[in-house]
Amino acid sequence: MLTYAVKLTRTPGEVVADDVDALRAVGFSDRDVLDICEVIAYYAYANRIADGLGIEIEDWYPEDDA
């Protein structure tokens, strides 16, 4: 699932049916795959809206030390 999430986030144009089949092969149902895809897509959408509007990170949010 995480491999799929990274691929859909970083290189969405490269996601193919085999990626979905890989999720099914480890036990995810079609509904699970849909839910996974929707959550990933929603976060990408929400982040781009925030970035596109220049929204700043809240002061209470911890800094990324990585």
C-alpha positions in Angstrom: 0.0 0.0 0.0 2.8 2.4 0.9 4.6 1.7 -2.4 1.4 2.5 -4.3 0.9 5.7 -2.2 4.3 7.0 -2.9 4.0 6.2 -6.7 0.6 7.9 -6.9 1.9 10.9 -5.0 5.2 11.4 -6.8 4.5 10.0 -10.3 0.8 9.6 -10.8 1.1 9.3 -14.6 3.1 6.1 -14.1 0.4 4.3 -12.1 -0.9 1.3 -14.1 -3.3 -1.6 -13.7 -0.5 -3.8 -12.4 -0.1 -1.4 -9.4 -3.7 -2.0 -8.5 -3.3 -5.8 -9.1 -0.4 -5.7 -6.6 -2.7 -4.4 -4.0 -5.3 -7.0 -4.7 -2.6 -9.7 -4.6 -1.9 -8.9 -0.9 -5.5 -9.0 0.0 -7.0 -5.6 -0.6 -10.5 -5.6 -2.0 -11.6 -3.4 -4.8 -13.3 -1.2 -2.2 -10.1 -1.0 -0.2 -8.2 0.1 -3.3 -10.8 2.8 -4.0 -10.5 4.0 -0.4 -6.7 4.0 -0.5 -6.7 5.9 -3.8 -9.3 8.5 -2.6 -7.3 9.2 0.6 -4.1 9.7 -1.3 -5.8 11.9 -3.9 -7.6 14.0 -1.3 -4.4 14.8 0.5 -2.7 15.7 -2.7 -5.6 18.0 -3.6 -5.8 19.6 -0.2 -2.0 20.2 -0.1 -2.1 21.8 -3.6 -5.0 24.1 -2.6 -3.0 25.2 0.5 0.2 25.7 -1.5 -1.7 27.5 -4.3 -3.2 30.0 -1.9 0.1 30.5 0.1 -1.4 29.2 3.3 1.2 29.1 6.0 1.7 26.1 8.4 0.1 26.8 11.8 2.5 27.9 14.6 1.5 24.9 16.7 2.6 22.4 14.0 6.0 20.8 14.8 9.0 21.6 12.5 10.3 18.8 10.4 13.7 18.0 11.7 14.5 15.4 9.0 
